[in-house]
């Protein structure tokens, strides 16, 4: 502790924090963006998360850095979202897009369109299902780690993942059927004698 009562970061702690920053900054930013919907706010949330990590010791976290970081990030992002919701007007419905203007090869374009469709369908799921799916597949966390982050039981995490993935699969199948039905071949007109 320094003379002001704050914990002083030692060099060994600094390397531990640097390692956590390198490993988790991008996944936490994606996660916070999924909650806040704003990249700059997500970055601020992640910065706050790592500032809080500076006051922790590796021994206290006992090898559970990932769940701790995601839980702190989640709580901070939810706080930011609540605060923002109170201050935004209902008329502000703008959203940002970061699509590239560069032409893409057809295979890459198809994959991108497929992911865009999945992401769009993901937004139709209940928030708790979206969150556990993002934590599991974007951040590769275990059920136990997701449980620690969200405060849900591991069986509830499994249930939400199962329901969310089943719903996504059904939505994708329905979407695919509707797309193929809308592109039916045109029958040639018969000539009138």
Secondary structure, 3 states (H helix, E strand, C coil): CCCCCCCCCCHHHHHHHHHHHHHHHHHHHHHHHHHHCCHHHHHHHHHHHHHHHCCCCHHHHCCCHHHHHHHHHHHHHHHHHHHHHHHCCCCCCCCCCCCCCCCCCHHHHHHHHHHHHHHHHHCCCCHHHHHHHHHHHHCCCCHHHHHHHHCCCHHHHHHHHHHHHHHHHHHHHHHHHHHHHHCCCCCCCCCCC
